[in-house]
Amino acid sequence: MAERPDPIRLREAPHAAPPEATVIDADFKVVGRRRAMMRRVGFWLLAFAGAAAIGFLIPPIWLIIEEIAALFS
């Protein structure tokens, strides 16, 4: 999922809140950085493992192809 390039701005009311209004006080934090980093690490580990598997399978496949070619020649 693509990250947004710009933060989302909150709408501000032009007037002060009425005296009976409840003010919500909350601490905000950025979430998802660890998960995004772990997703990237997992992707590259899987890519590396796939490349290694392909690299290890090429020589046996090559030998099988040579044996089949030798049968037909």
PDB file of N, CA, C and O in Angstrom, chain B, residues numbered from 101:
ATOM      1  N   MET B 101       0.845  -1.159   0.000  1.00  0.00           N
ATOM      2  CA  MET B 101       0.000   0.000   0.000  1.00  0.00           C
ATOM      3  C   MET B 101       0.901   1.236   0.000  1.00  0.00           C
ATOM      4  O   MET B 101       1.856   1.313   0.773  1.00  0.00           O
ATOM      5  N   ALA B 102       0.599   2.189  -0.858  1.00  0.00           N
ATOM      6  CA  ALA B 102       1.440   3.379  -0.979  1.00  0.00           C
ATOM      7  C   ALA B 102       1.168   4.341   0.173  1.00  0.00           C
ATOM      8  O   ALA B 102       0.034   4.512   0.622  1.00  0.00           O
ATOM      9  N   GLU B 103       2.238   4.953   0.627  1.00  0.00           N
ATOM     10  CA  GLU B 103       2.090   5.935   1.689  1.00  0.00           C
ATOM     11  C   GLU B 103       1.690   7.271   1.085  1.00  0.00           C
ATOM     12  O   GLU B 103       2.027   7.572  -0.060  1.00  0.00           O
ATOM     13  N   ARG B 104       0.979   8.058   1.852  1.00  0.00           N
ATOM     14  CA  ARG B 104       0.579   9.380   1.374  1.00  0.00           C
ATOM     15  C   ARG B 104       1.775  10.317   1.442  1.00  0.00           C
ATOM     16  O   ARG B 104       2.488  10.335   2.445  1.00  0.00           O
ATOM     17  N   PRO B 105       2.004  11.091   0.394  1.00  0.00           N
ATOM     18  CA  PRO B 105       3.160  11.981   0.405  1.00  0.00           C
ATOM     19  C   PRO B 105       3.010  13.154   1.365  1.00  0.00           C
ATOM     20  O   PRO B 105       4.002  13.649   1.900  1.00  0.00           O
ATOM     21  N   ASP B 106       1.786  13.600   1.586  1.00  0.00           N
ATOM     22  CA  ASP B 106       1.541  14.744   2.464  1.00  0.00           C
ATOM     23  C   ASP B 106       0.657  14.323   3.626  1.00  0.00           C
ATOM     24  O   ASP B 106      -0.223  13.477   3.466  1.00  0.00           O
ATOM     25  N   PRO B 107       0.886  14.908   4.794  1.00  0.00           N
ATOM     26  CA  PRO B 107       0.006  14.576   5.918  1.00  0.00           C
ATOM     27  C   PRO B 107      -1.400  15.151   5.689  1.00  0.00           C
ATOM     28  O   PRO B 107      -1.583  16.133   4.970  1.00  0.00           O
ATOM     29  N   ILE B 108      -2.361  14.516   6.312  1.00  0.00           N
ATOM     30  CA  ILE B 108      -3.739  14.995   6.214  1.00  0.00           C
ATOM     31  C   ILE B 108      -3.927  16.115   7.228  1.00  0.00           C
ATOM     32  O   ILE B 108      -3.681  15.933   8.420  1.00  0.00           O
ATOM     33  N   ARG B 109      -4.356  17.249   6.757  1.00  0.00           N
ATOM     34  CA  ARG B 109      -4.567  18.382   7.660  1.00  0.00           C
ATOM     35  C   ARG B 109      -5.967  18.298   8.278  1.00  0.00           C
ATOM     36  O   ARG B 109      -6.945  17.977   7.602  1.00  0.00           O
ATOM     37  N   LEU B 110      -6.031  18.585   9.542  1.00  0.00           N
ATOM     38  CA  LEU B 110      -7.315  18.588  10.226  1.00  0.00           C
ATOM     39  C   LEU B 110      -8.014  19.910   9.967  1.00  0.00           C
ATOM     40  O   LEU B 110      -7.374  20.950   9.811  1.00  0.00           O
ATOM     41  N   ARG B 111      -9.332  19.851   9.923  1.00  0.00           N
ATOM     42  CA  ARG B 111     -10.098  21.085   9.730  1.00  0.00           C
ATOM     43  C   ARG B 111     -10.184  21.825  11.058  1.00  0.00           C
ATOM     44  O   ARG B 111     -10.422  21.226  12.107  1.00  0.00           O
ATOM     45  N   GLU B 112      -9.992  23.100  10.994  1.00  0.00           N
ATOM     46  CA  GLU B 112     -10.086  23.919  12.199  1.00  0.00           C
ATOM     47  C   GLU B 112     -11.318  24.811  12.110  1.00  0.00           C
ATOM     48  O   GLU B 112     -11.612  25.394  11.066  1.00  0.00           O
ATOM     49  N   ALA B 113     -12.025  24.901  13.219  1.00  0.00           N
ATOM     50  CA  ALA B 113     -13.201  25.764  13.255  1.00  0.00           C
ATOM     51  C   ALA B 113     -12.735  27.211  13.406  1.00  0.00           C
ATOM     52  O   ALA B 113     -11.776  27.478  14.131  1.00  0.00           O
ATOM     53  N   PRO B 114     -13.396  28.136  12.737  1.00  0.00           N
ATOM     54  CA  PRO B 114     -12.969  29.532  12.819  1.00  0.00           C
ATOM     55  C   PRO B 114     -13.245  30.150  14.194  1.00  0.00           C
ATOM     56  O   PRO B 114     -12.624  31.151  14.554  1.00  0.00           O
ATOM     57  N   HIS B 115     -14.155  29.575  14.955  1.00  0.00           N
ATOM     58  CA  HIS B 115     -14.521  30.142  16.260  1.00  0.00           C
ATOM     59  C   HIS B 115     -14.074  29.201  17.374  1.00  0.00           C
ATOM     60  O   HIS B 115     -13.825  28.017  17.143  1.00  0.00           O
ATOM     61  N   ALA B 116     -13.982  29.727  18.541  1.00  0.00           N
ATOM     62  CA  ALA B 116     -13.633  28.911  19.701  1.00  0.00           C
ATOM     63  C   ALA B 116     -14.779  27.956  20.018  1.00  0.00           C
ATOM     64  O   ALA B 116     -15.932  28.221  19.678  1.00  0.00           O
ATOM     65  N   ALA B 117     -14.457  26.865  20.660  1.00  0.00           N
ATOM     66  CA  ALA B 117     -15.477  25.878  21.020  1.00  0.00           C
ATOM     67  C   ALA B 117     -16.409  26.461  22.071  1.00  0.00           C
ATOM     68  O   ALA B 117     -15.978  27.249  22.913  1.00  0.00           O
ATOM     69  N   PRO B 118     -17.681  26.081  22.031  1.00  0.00           N
ATOM     70  CA  PRO B 118     -18.607  26.573  23.056  1.00  0.00           C
ATOM     71  C   PRO B 118     -18.203  26.057  24.436  1.00  0.00           C
ATOM     72  O   PRO B 118     -17.540  25.024  24.528  1.00  0.00           O
ATOM     73  N   PRO B 119     -18.577  26.737  25.490  1.00  0.00           N
ATOM     74  CA  PRO B 119     -18.157  26.343  26.845  1.00  0.00           C
ATOM     75  C   PRO B 119     -18.615  24.934  27.245  1.00  0.00           C
ATOM     76  O   PRO B 119     -17.927  24.271  28.022  1.00  0.00           O
ATOM     77  N   GLU B 120     -19.747  24.467  26.740  1.00  0.00           N
ATOM     78  CA  GLU B 120     -20.235  23.139  27.121  1.00  0.00           C
ATOM     79  C   GLU B 120     -19.635  22.022  26.257  1.00  0.00           C
ATOM     80  O   GLU B 120     -19.947  20.850  26.471  1.00  0.00           O
ATOM     81  N   ALA B 121     -18.798  22.358  25.305  1.00  0.00           N
ATOM     82  CA  ALA B 121     -18.208  21.352  24.411  1.00  0.00           C
ATOM     83  C   ALA B 121     -17.173  20.524  25.166  1.00  0.00           C
ATOM     84  O   ALA B 121     -16.447  21.030  26.022  1.00  0.00           O
ATOM     85  N   THR B 122     -17.125  19.247  24.827  1.00  0.00           N
ATOM     86  CA  THR B 122     -16.143  18.360  25.413  1.00  0.00           C
ATOM     87  C   THR B 122     -14.897  18.365  24.524  1.00  0.00           C
ATOM     88  O   THR B 122     -14.986  18.187  23.309  1.00  0.00           O
ATOM     89  N   VAL B 123     -13.767  18.565  25.135  1.00  0.00           N
ATOM     90  CA  VAL B 123     -12.513  18.575  24.394  1.00  0.00           C
ATOM     91  C   VAL B 123     -11.873  17.190  24.518  1.00  0.00           C
ATOM     92  O   VAL B 123     -11.698  16.667  25.619  1.00  0.00           O
ATOM     93  N   ILE B 124     -11.538  16.623  23.393  1.00  0.00           N
ATOM     94  CA  ILE B 124     -10.900  15.306  23.388  1.00  0.00           C
ATOM     95  C   ILE B 124      -9.401  15.528  23.377  1.00  0.00           C
ATOM     96  O   ILE B 124      -8.854  16.125  22.450  1.00  0.00           O
ATOM     97  N   ASP B 125      -8.749  15.046  24.410  1.00  0.00           N
ATOM     98  CA  ASP B 125      -7.304  15.174  24.488  1.00  0.00           C
ATOM     99  C   ASP B 125      -6.707  13.794  24.250  1.00  0.00           C
ATOM    100  O   ASP B 125      -6.944  12.863  25.021  1.00  0.00           O
ATOM    101  N   ALA B 126      -5.938  13.671  23.186  1.00  0.00           N
ATOM    102  CA  ALA B 126      -5.360  12.370  22.837  1.00  0.00           C
ATOM    103  C   ALA B 126      -3.925  12.560  22.382  1.00  0.00           C
ATOM    104  O   ALA B 126      -3.566  13.583  21.799  1.00  0.00           O
ATOM    105  N   ASP B 127      -3.119  11.557  22.658  1.00  0.00           N
ATOM    106  CA  ASP B 127      -1.751  11.547  22.156  1.00  0.00           C
ATOM    107  C   ASP B 127      -1.749  10.810  20.819  1.00  0.00           C
ATOM    108  O   ASP B 127      -2.300   9.715  20.704  1.00  0.00           O
ATOM    109  N   PHE B 128      -1.142  11.405  19.837  1.00  0.00           N
ATOM    110  CA  PHE B 128      -1.078  10.800  18.513  1.00  0.00           C
ATOM    111  C   PHE B 128       0.324  10.280  18.261  1.00  0.00           C
ATOM    112  O   PHE B 128       1.315  10.885  18.671  1.00  0.00           O
ATOM    113  N   LYS B 129       0.384   9.165  17.591  1.00  0.00           N
ATOM    114  CA  LYS B 129       1.683   8.627  17.216  1.00  0.00           C
ATOM    115  C   LYS B 129       1.557   7.979  15.852  1.00  0.00           C
ATOM    116  O   LYS B 129       0.469   7.578  15.438  1.00  0.00           O
ATOM    117  N   VAL B 130       2.671   7.882  15.166  1.00  0.00           N
ATOM    118  CA  VAL B 130       2.697   7.248  13.852  1.00  0.00           C
ATOM    119  C   VAL B 130       2.771   5.746  14.071  1.00  0.00           C
ATOM    120  O   VAL B 130       3.630   5.258  14.805  1.00  0.00           O
ATOM    121  N   VAL B 131       1.875   5.023  13.435  1.00  0.00           N
ATOM    122  CA  VAL B 131       1.851   3.570  13.585  1.00  0.00           C
ATOM    123  C   VAL B 131       2.188   2.925  12.254  1.00  0.00           C
ATOM    124  O   VAL B 131       2.006   3.526  11.196  1.00  0.00           O
ATOM    125  N   GLY B 132       2.672   1.718  12.315  1.00  0.00           N
ATOM    126  CA  GLY B 132       2.897   0.944  11.110  1.00  0.00           C
ATOM    127  C   GLY B 132       4.319   0.960  10.598  1.00  0.00           C
ATOM    128  O   GLY B 132       4.606   0.272   9.618  1.00  0.00           O
ATOM    129  N   ARG B 133       5.223   1.703  11.202  1.00  0.00           N
ATOM    130  CA  ARG B 133       6.590   1.738  10.686  1.00  0.00           C
ATOM    131  C   ARG B 133       7.288   0.403  10.866  1.00  0.00           C
ATOM    132  O   ARG B 133       7.987  -0.056   9.964  1.00  0.00           O
ATOM    133  N   ARG B 134       7.108  -0.221  12.013  1.00  0.00           N
ATOM    134  CA  ARG B 134       7.763  -1.510  12.265  1.00  0.00           C
ATOM    135  C   ARG B 134       7.220  -2.565  11.313  1.00  0.00           C
ATOM    136  O   ARG B 134       7.984  -3.355  10.757  1.00  0.00           O
ATOM    137  N   ARG B 135       5.916  -2.583  11.124  1.00  0.00           N
ATOM    138  CA  ARG B 135       5.309  -3.574  10.236  1.00  0.00           C
ATOM    139  C   ARG B 135       5.777  -3.364   8.796  1.00  0.00           C
ATOM    140  O   ARG B 135       6.053  -4.334   8.091  1.00  0.00           O
ATOM    141  N   ALA B 136       5.867  -2.119   8.358  1.00  0.00           N
ATOM    142  CA  ALA B 136       6.331  -1.847   6.994  1.00  0.00           C
ATOM    143  C   ALA B 136       7.780  -2.288   6.832  1.00  0.00           C
ATOM    144  O   ALA B 136       8.150  -2.841   5.797  1.00  0.00           O
ATOM    145  N   MET B 137       8.599  -2.046   7.848  1.00  0.00           N
ATOM    146  CA  MET B 137      10.001  -2.450   7.763  1.00  0.00           C
ATOM    147  C   MET B 137      10.104  -3.980   7.738  1.00  0.00           C
ATOM    148  O   MET B 137      10.882  -4.533   6.961  1.00  0.00           O
ATOM    149  N   MET B 138       9.332  -4.656   8.571  1.00  0.00           N
ATOM    150  CA  MET B 138       9.370  -6.114   8.591  1.00  0.00           C
ATOM    151  C   MET B 138       8.858  -6.698   7.276  1.00  0.00           C
ATOM    152  O   MET B 138       9.335  -7.743   6.833  1.00  0.00           O
ATOM    153  N   ARG B 139       7.892  -6.030   6.653  1.00  0.00           N
ATOM    154  CA  ARG B 139       7.384  -6.487   5.364  1.00  0.00           C
ATOM    155  C   ARG B 139       8.482  -6.399   4.305  1.00  0.00           C
ATOM    156  O   ARG B 139       8.631  -7.305   3.486  1.00  0.00           O
ATOM    157  N   ARG B 140       9.253  -5.302   4.324  1.00  0.00           N
ATOM    158  CA  ARG B 140      10.362  -5.165   3.371  1.00  0.00           C
ATOM    159  C   ARG B 140      11.428  -6.223   3.609  1.00  0.00           C
ATOM    160  O   ARG B 140      11.939  -6.821   2.662  1.00  0.00           O
ATOM    161  N   VAL B 141      11.765  -6.455   4.882  1.00  0.00           N
ATOM    162  CA  VAL B 141      12.779  -7.466   5.203  1.00  0.00           C
ATOM    163  C   VAL B 141      12.300  -8.842   4.759  1.00  0.00           C
ATOM    164  O   VAL B 141      13.066  -9.607   4.175  1.00  0.00           O
ATOM    165  N   GLY B 142      11.046  -9.158   5.029  1.00  0.00           N
ATOM    166  CA  GLY B 142      10.493 -10.447   4.612  1.00  0.00           C
ATOM    167  C   GLY B 142      10.489 -10.618   3.103  1.00  0.00           C
ATOM    168  O   GLY B 142      10.777 -11.701   2.594  1.00  0.00           O
ATOM    169  N   PHE B 143      10.162  -9.545   2.386  1.00  0.00           N
ATOM    170  CA  PHE B 143      10.167  -9.606   0.922  1.00  0.00           C
ATOM    171  C   PHE B 143      11.557  -9.922   0.399  1.00  0.00           C
ATOM    172  O   PHE B 143      11.717 -10.775  -0.474  1.00  0.00           O
ATOM    173  N   TRP B 144      12.570  -9.233   0.935  1.00  0.00           N
ATOM    174  CA  TRP B 144      13.933  -9.454   0.445  1.00  0.00           C
ATOM    175  C   TRP B 144      14.476 -10.816   0.861  1.00  0.00           C
ATOM    176  O   TRP B 144      15.242 -11.424   0.113  1.00  0.00           O
ATOM    177  N   LEU B 145      14.100 -11.301   2.026  1.00  0.00           N
ATOM    178  CA  LEU B 145      14.515 -12.651   2.419  1.00  0.00           C
ATOM    179  C   LEU B 145      13.893 -13.703   1.504  1.00  0.00           C
ATOM    180  O   LEU B 145      14.552 -14.666   1.110  1.00  0.00           O
ATOM    181  N   LEU B 146      12.628 -13.512   1.175  1.00  0.00           N
ATOM    182  CA  LEU B 146      11.961 -14.438   0.265  1.00  0.00           C
ATOM    183  C   LEU B 146      12.577 -14.365  -1.128  1.00  0.00           C
ATOM    184  O   LEU B 146      12.769 -15.396  -1.773  1.00  0.00           O
ATOM    185  N   ALA B 147      12.886 -13.160  -1.598  1.00  0.00           N
ATOM    186  CA  ALA B 147      13.516 -13.011  -2.909  1.00  0.00           C
ATOM    187  C   ALA B 147      14.886 -13.687  -2.929  1.00  0.00           C
ATOM    188  O   ALA B 147      15.236 -14.357  -3.901  1.00  0.00           O
ATOM    189  N   PHE B 148      15.653 -13.515  -1.865  1.00  0.00           N
ATOM    190  CA  PHE B 148      16.979 -14.138  -1.782  1.00  0.00           C
ATOM    191  C   PHE B 148      16.856 -15.659  -1.753  1.00  0.00           C
ATOM    192  O   PHE B 148      17.620 -16.353  -2.425  1.00  0.00           O
ATOM    193  N   ALA B 149      15.910 -16.179  -0.989  1.00  0.00           N
ATOM    194  CA  ALA B 149      15.708 -17.627  -0.916  1.00  0.00           C
ATOM    195  C   ALA B 149      15.253 -18.174  -2.271  1.00  0.00           C
ATOM    196  O   ALA B 149      15.681 -19.252  -2.684  1.00  0.00           O
ATOM    197  N   GLY B 150      14.391 -17.435  -2.956  1.00  0.00           N
ATOM    198  CA  GLY B 150      13.947 -17.872  -4.287  1.00  0.00           C
ATOM    199  C   GLY B 150      15.089 -17.882  -5.286  1.00  0.00           C
ATOM    200  O   GLY B 150      15.211 -18.811  -6.084  1.00  0.00           O
ATOM    201  N   ALA B 151      15.929 -16.853  -5.248  1.00  0.00           N
ATOM    202  CA  ALA B 151      17.087 -16.803  -6.152  1.00  0.00           C
ATOM    203  C   ALA B 151      18.051 -17.947  -5.841  1.00  0.00           C
ATOM    204  O   ALA B 151      18.611 -18.548  -6.757  1.00  0.00           O
ATOM    205  N   ALA B 152      18.246 -18.251  -4.573  1.00  0.00           N
ATOM    206  CA  ALA B 152      19.137 -19.355  -4.199  1.00  0.00           C
ATOM    207  C   ALA B 152      18.561 -20.685  -4.677  1.00  0.00           C
ATOM    208  O   ALA B 152      19.296 -21.533  -5.185  1.00  0.00           O
ATOM    209  N   ALA B 153      17.258 -20.872  -4.519  1.00  0.00           N
ATOM    210  CA  ALA B 153      16.638 -22.126  -4.960  1.00  0.00           C
ATOM    211  C   ALA B 153      16.780 -22.289  -6.467  1.00  0.00           C
ATOM    212  O   ALA B 153      17.102 -23.377  -6.946  1.00  0.00           O
ATOM    213  N   ILE B 154      16.544 -21.223  -7.214  1.00  0.00           N
ATOM    214  CA  ILE B 154      16.700 -21.294  -8.666  1.00  0.00           C
ATOM    215  C   ILE B 154      18.152 -21.591  -9.024  1.00  0.00           C
ATOM    216  O   ILE B 154      18.422 -22.402  -9.910  1.00  0.00           O
ATOM    217  N   GLY B 155      19.084 -20.938  -8.339  1.00  0.00           N
ATOM    218  CA  GLY B 155      20.498 -21.171  -8.607  1.00  0.00           C
ATOM    219  C   GLY B 155      20.930 -22.593  -8.319  1.00  0.00           C
ATOM    220  O   GLY B 155      21.768 -23.141  -9.036  1.00  0.00           O
ATOM    221  N   PHE B 156      20.373 -23.202  -7.282  1.00  0.00           N
ATOM    222  CA  PHE B 156      20.731 -24.582  -6.961  1.00  0.00           C
ATOM    223  C   PHE B 156      20.048 -25.580  -7.889  1.00  0.00           C
ATOM    224  O   PHE B 156      20.539 -26.696  -8.056  1.00  0.00           O
ATOM    225  N   LEU B 157      18.927 -25.201  -8.494  1.00  0.00           N
ATOM    226  CA  LEU B 157      18.211 -26.136  -9.370  1.00  0.00           C
ATOM    227  C   LEU B 157      18.698 -26.094 -10.813  1.00  0.00           C
ATOM    228  O   LEU B 157      18.424 -27.026 -11.569  1.00  0.00           O
ATOM    229  N   ILE B 158      19.403 -25.056 -11.215  1.00  0.00           N
ATOM    230  CA  ILE B 158      19.844 -24.960 -12.607  1.00  0.00           C
ATOM    231  C   ILE B 158      20.789 -26.101 -12.992  1.00  0.00           C
ATOM    232  O   ILE B 158      20.557 -26.710 -14.037  1.00  0.00           O
ATOM    233  N   PRO B 159      21.835 -26.438 -12.233  1.00  0.00           N
ATOM    234  CA  PRO B 159      22.735 -27.531 -12.664  1.00  0.00           C
ATOM    235  C   PRO B 159      22.043 -28.889 -12.832  1.00  0.00           C
ATOM    236  O   PRO B 159      22.293 -29.552 -13.838  1.00  0.00           O
ATOM    237  N   PRO B 160      21.186 -29.342 -11.902  1.00  0.00           N
ATOM    238  CA  PRO B 160      20.521 -30.641 -12.140  1.00  0.00           C
ATOM    239  C   PRO B 160      19.608 -30.614 -13.362  1.00  0.00           C
ATOM    240  O   PRO B 160      19.538 -31.592 -14.106  1.00  0.00           O
ATOM    241  N   ILE B 161      18.911 -29.500 -13.572  1.00  0.00           N
ATOM    242  CA  ILE B 161      18.037 -29.402 -14.745  1.00  0.00           C
ATOM    243  C   ILE B 161      18.883 -29.431 -16.017  1.00  0.00           C
ATOM    244  O   ILE B 161      18.501 -30.059 -17.005  1.00  0.00           O
ATOM    245  N   TRP B 162      20.010 -28.765 -15.992  1.00  0.00           N
ATOM    246  CA  TRP B 162      20.910 -28.745 -17.143  1.00  0.00           C
ATOM    247  C   TRP B 162      21.392 -30.173 -17.462  1.00  0.00           C
ATOM    248  O   TRP B 162      21.448 -30.567 -18.627  1.00  0.00           O
ATOM    249  N   LEU B 163      21.734 -30.932 -16.430  1.00  0.00           N
ATOM    250  CA  LEU B 163      22.176 -32.320 -16.656  1.00  0.00           C
ATOM    251  C   LEU B 163      21.064 -33.180 -17.237  1.00  0.00           C
ATOM    252  O   LEU B 163      21.312 -34.002 -18.119  1.00  0.00           O
ATOM    253  N   ILE B 164      19.855 -33.000 -16.755  1.00  0.00           N
ATOM    254  CA  ILE B 164      18.714 -33.767 -17.278  1.00  0.00           C
ATOM    255  C   ILE B 164      18.489 -33.430 -18.747  1.00  0.00           C
ATOM    256  O   ILE B 164      18.237 -34.319 -19.561  1.00  0.00           O
ATOM    257  N   ILE B 165      18.578 -32.151 -19.084  1.00  0.00           N
ATOM    258  CA  ILE B 165      18.400 -31.740 -20.485  1.00  0.00           C
ATOM    259  C   ILE B 165      19.497 -32.354 -21.357  1.00  0.00           C
ATOM    260  O   ILE B 165      19.218 -32.814 -22.465  1.00  0.00           O
ATOM    261  N   GLU B 166      20.737 -32.366 -20.871  1.00  0.00           N
ATOM    262  CA  GLU B 166      21.834 -32.969 -21.645  1.00  0.00           C
ATOM    263  C   GLU B 166      21.624 -34.476 -21.830  1.00  0.00           C
ATOM    264  O   GLU B 166      21.904 -35.007 -22.905  1.00  0.00           O
ATOM    265  N   GLU B 167      21.140 -35.163 -20.804  1.00  0.00           N
ATOM    266  CA  GLU B 167      20.883 -36.604 -20.933  1.00  0.00           C
ATOM    267  C   GLU B 167      19.764 -36.882 -21.927  1.00  0.00           C
ATOM    268  O   GLU B 167      19.854 -37.814 -22.726  1.00  0.00           O
ATOM    269  N   ILE B 168      18.721 -36.081 -21.878  1.00  0.00           N
ATOM    270  CA  ILE B 168      17.624 -36.260 -22.837  1.00  0.00           C
ATOM    271  C   ILE B 168      18.106 -35.967 -24.255  1.00  0.00           C
ATOM    272  O   ILE B 168      17.737 -36.673 -25.193  1.00  0.00           O
ATOM    273  N   ALA B 169      18.925 -34.935 -24.416  1.00  0.00           N
ATOM    274  CA  ALA B 169      19.461 -34.620 -25.737  1.00  0.00           C
ATOM    275  C   ALA B 169      20.371 -35.734 -26.242  1.00  0.00           C
ATOM    276  O   ALA B 169      20.403 -36.017 -27.440  1.00  0.00           O
ATOM    277  N   ALA B 170      21.115 -36.371 -25.328  1.00  0.00           N
ATOM    278  CA  ALA B 170      22.008 -37.459 -25.728  1.00  0.00           C
ATOM    279  C   ALA B 170      21.209 -38.691 -26.164  1.00  0.00           C
ATOM    280  O   ALA B 170      21.667 -39.454 -27.016  1.00  0.00           O
ATOM    281  N   LEU B 171      20.025 -38.890 -25.589  1.00  0.00           N
ATOM    282  CA  LEU B 171      19.189 -40.024 -25.997  1.00  0.00           C
ATOM    283  C   LEU B 171      18.691 -39.853 -27.430  1.00  0.00           C
ATOM    284  O   LEU B 171      18.579 -40.837 -28.162  1.00  0.00           O
ATOM    285  N   PHE B 172      18.396 -38.646 -27.834  1.00  0.00           N
ATOM    286  CA  PHE B 172      17.846 -38.396 -29.157  1.00  0.00           C
ATOM    287  C   PHE B 172      18.910 -38.218 -30.229  1.00  0.00           C
ATOM    288  O   PHE B 172      18.582 -38.182 -31.415  1.00  0.00           O
ATOM    289  N   SER B 173      20.170 -38.105 -29.844  1.00  0.00           N
ATOM    290  CA  SER B 173      21.204 -37.907 -30.871  1.00  0.00           C
ATOM    291  C   SER B 173      21.947 -39.173 -31.212  1.00  0.00           C
ATOM    292  O   SER B 173      22.841 -39.154 -32.058  1.00  0.00           O
TER     293      SER B 173
END
